[in-house]
């Protein structure tokens, strides 16, 4: 197998960063797109959300490339401006008319609060809001609403009252939403991101147990109506691992084996799925030959403007005939950038540079 040139990876990373810098809005936001079909071609249009920017910010920070500091700073400013009272986030941005109807989400809030806590910012109130937002089985709900467990945390009540200040709009959202949202919905990736934020402790033990059962049984795609992807769940577990959470160590071998087998049939995977697989394998199974092949594929599939093609990242429910599909060229590009930057031979070479 021919070696992969250090210079070719540098060129690819520089091109990807140039694309992201050019596509970042003046507010710091990265565009999210939504379509009516899984190929993201039917009625494709913009759908403003801090969700995509949060994921791109994490990938850029993880890539640890100093030349992207400006992009990171603008992304942080945008995300900070999107926080609602109590330090919670909604899926749609404040400039999206849907933000007036949709409640905050546990997923967006946990991911953004994790980034905040890593910078040393106070997230105590957000923690209490999330801790109260779980069901009788101690599994965390998708939607942040006033719950029975919040009675334990009086500090959360003002923020929760703000969420329900327009009950008619909330009722309209839950009754007429295209993906049939329900206040009691729980999803596995959402709970993995809660574990990322809250850490491994008694409050997250039931969620950890459920997540492990899902992975071991291979039911990832049917345990999350929003993501429907084992790749996204595995990436969420990798983020937990990077944060020092050891609860999922027993799953590493199983996940690495599954991804290695998947990469033996690469035509069945999207570029985003290849990139996520590469990110995980470079840390959990860095010596498998599929890694080098996937690096070459990403380098060869990068477009002239530095980007990679859009892929579906999240779904609006299980019914593919009626739901919507979200994705972003910028997000796929960030995953590919992270994968190439974390590629170990590149890292080793980079560390030797003066």
N, C-alpha and C positions, 0 to 999 in steps of 0.2 A: 504494500500500500504506500503510495507516494505521500511524503510529508506535507502537512498543511502550512503554508508560509505565514510567518508572523506578519509580514507586510500586507498580505491579502486580508487578514482579519482587521488590522488597523485601518485599512482603506474602507472596509465594510462598515466598521463602527463609526468612522468619521462621516461617512455618507448617511448612515442612519440618524446620527445626531443632527446633521444639517437638515434632514427632512423634518425631524421632530421640532427643531427650533423654528423652521419656516411655517409649520402648521399650527404651532401653539398660538392661541388667540392672545390679544393684548391683556386680557383679564387673567391669563395663566391657564385657562381651560383648554383641554383637548376635546375635539369633537367626537361625539358618539352618534352613530347612525342606527336607524331602525328600518326594517323592511317587512313586507308581508309574506316573504318566503325564505326558506332556509339557505338559499344561495345568495341572499342579500342583493337581489336585483329588482324585485317587484316593488315598485313604489318606494324606493330607497330615499330617505330624507333624514335631515338632522333631528336629533332628539337630545337636547342639552341635559347633561347629567354630570355631577362630580364623580360618579362611579368610575368612569374611564380614567380620569385624571389621577385618581388615587392609586390605581393599579400601575399606571405609567410611572408615577413618582416612586413607588416602591421598587420597580425594576431599575430605574435610573440610579437610585441610592445603592441598590445591591450591586450594580455593575461597577460602582466606585470609580468612575471616570471623571477626573477633576474638570474637564472641559465642558461638562454639562451642568455646572453649578448654577448658571443663570436660569436654565430651564427648571431646575429643582426649586430655586427660590420663587419663581413666578407661580409654580404649581402649588407650593405651600400657601402662598398668599391667596390664591383662588380658593383653595379648600377651607382656609380659615374664614373667608368671607361667606362661605356657604353654610356655616354652622347656624343652627337654630337655637333658641333658648334652651339651656341645659346642656349644650354641647352635643346635640344630636344632628344627624344628617338625613335628608330625604333623597330618594333616588333621583328625582328631577331637580334641576338647579332652580334658583330663585327667579331666573328670567324665563323659566318654562311655566306656562299657565297651569299645568297639572300640579305644580308644587302647592297650590292653594287647596288641593283636594286630598293629596296623598299623605299618609302619616309617615313619620320617620321610619327608617328600616334598621333593624339590628345589624345587618350585613355592612352597610355603608358606615354606620356609626362605629362598629367595632374596628373596622379596618382603619378608619381615620383616627380614632382614638389611640390605636396601637402606634401609629406614626407619631402622634403627639407625645405619648408617654416615652417613646424612644428619644425624644428631644428634651426630656425632663420637664415637660409641661404637666400641670395638675389635671388629672382625669378622675378625681375621686367621685365627683357628682355623676359623671358618665358611667362609671363602674356601678354605682348604686341603681341607676336607671336600667342598665342591662341586667343586673342581678335580679331585679324585680320583674323582669319581662320573661318569665318562664312558666311552664305549665306544671301540673301536679306531678309529672314524672321528672321534673327538673330539666326538661329540654327547652331550649330557648326559642321563642316565637320569632317569626320573620318581621312582624310589624310591631313597632313600639307604641303601646297604648297603655292607659292606666290598668293595672292588674292587681290581683289580690296581694301578691308578694310585695307590691310597692307600699303597702300599709306599714311595712317594717322600716321604710326609709322616707320619713317626712320631708327630708330635704329635696326629694324628687317631685313633690306634689306641684309646686308652681310650674315647672317645665311640662309636666303631664297635663295640667289644666290648659296650658297654652296649646297643646296638641289637639285637645277636644273643644277648643273655643268655638268651632264651627261644626257642630254635630251633623247638620244637614249635609255638608259637603263630604264628611267622612262616610255617612250612610250611602250617599250617591256613589262614592268610589267603590265601596264593598258590594253594592248591589248591582252596579252596571259595568264594572271593570271587565275588559275584554278577556282577561285571563282568570276571571272568577276568583279574585282574591278573597281570603277569609281571615278574620282576626286570629284564628287558631292554627293557621298554617305553620309548620315547622319544616325546615330543609337542612340537609346534612352539611353542605358547604357553609351555610350560614352559621351553624353550630361550630364548625371547625374554626371559623374566623372569630367567634366568641372566645374559644379556647386560646387563640393567638393573643387576644387582648387581655383576658382575665387571668390567663396562666393555668397551670396544672394544680388544682386544689379540689377541696370537697364540693365547691359550688359548680365545678365543671366536670366532675367525675362521671355523672350520668351521661352527659353529652359525649365524653370520651368513649365510654362503653358503647354507645350507639354507633358512633363513627367507626369504631373498630369492627363492630358486627357487620356494618354495611360493606366495608372493604373486604373483609374475609368472605362474605357471601357473594361478592361481585355484583351487588345491586346498586352501584353508585348512580347510574343513569336514571333509575326509577325512585331514588330517594331524595331528589332535589328537583322541584318543578322549575326552578329558575335557571339552573346550570345544565342539568341532564348530561353530565360529562365526568367520567372518571379522571380525566386529565386535570380539570380544574380542581377537583377534590384533592388529588395527589399534590398539586402545586400548593394548595392551602396547608396541607400537612407538612410539606417541605418548609413553608414559612414558619410553622410552629417549631419544627426541628431547629431551624436557624436561630429562633428566639430562645433556645435552651430548653424547650419542652420535650421531655423524654417519653411521654405517654405513648407515642406511636412508633417507638423504636422496633417493636416486634413486627411491624408491617413493612419495614424498609425492604427486606429481601423479596417479599411477595410482590410489592409494587415494582421494584426494579426488574424482576423477572417478567412481569406482565408487559412493561414498557419495552423491554428488549425484544420480546416476541413480536410486539406490535411493529417495531421498526424493521423487522425482517420482511414486512409487507407494507412498505412505505406508501404505496399508491393509495392505500385505504385511509391515510391520515391527511388532515389539512396541514398547511405550513405551521399554523399556530400549535396544533397538537404535536408536531415534530419538535418545535422549539421548546414547548413545555417538557416534553420527554427528555430532551437534551439537557435542559436545566437540572432536572432531577437526577439523571444518570451521572452527570459530571460530579455530583456530590455523593451519590449513594452506590454507584457501580461504575467508577471512572475508567475501568480497564476493558469494557466490552467493546468489540470492534464496531458496533453500530454507531458509537459516538462519532468517530472520525467520518463515517459515511454521511451522517446527518449534518455535521459541520460543513462538509463539502456541498451538500444539497442546499443549505441555507445560503452559503456564499454564492452559489450559482443561480439561485432563484431570486436574489435581490434585484429590484427594479432600478432603472437608471436614476430615478429621483431619490434613491436611498431607502425606499419603503419595501414592504412585503404586502401581498394581497390581503384584503379583509376576510375575516372568518367570523362565524357566529360564536359569540362568547356567552350570551345568556338568552333565555327563552321566556315567553310570556305565558307559560302553562304547558301542560302535557298534550293538549289537542293541537297538533301541527296544522290543522286546517283552519283554525280560527285564531291562533295566537300570533304574536309578533316576535321578531327576531332582532337582536341587537349585536352590534359589532363595531370595529373601528380599525382602520388601517394603522393608525397611530399606535393602538394597543398591540396589534400583532408585531409591528416594528419594534416596540419596546421589549416584547418577549424575545424576539430574535436577537436584539442587541444584548439583552441580559444573558442569553444562552451563549453567545460568542464571547462575551467578556468573561464569563465564568468557566469557559473551556480551559481545563487545567494546563495543557501544554502552552497555551497562550499566557496564562497567568504566570507560569514558571519563567517564561521568556521575558515577560513584562517586568518581573521583579528583578531581573538581572540588568535591566536598562539603567543607565546612569540618570 
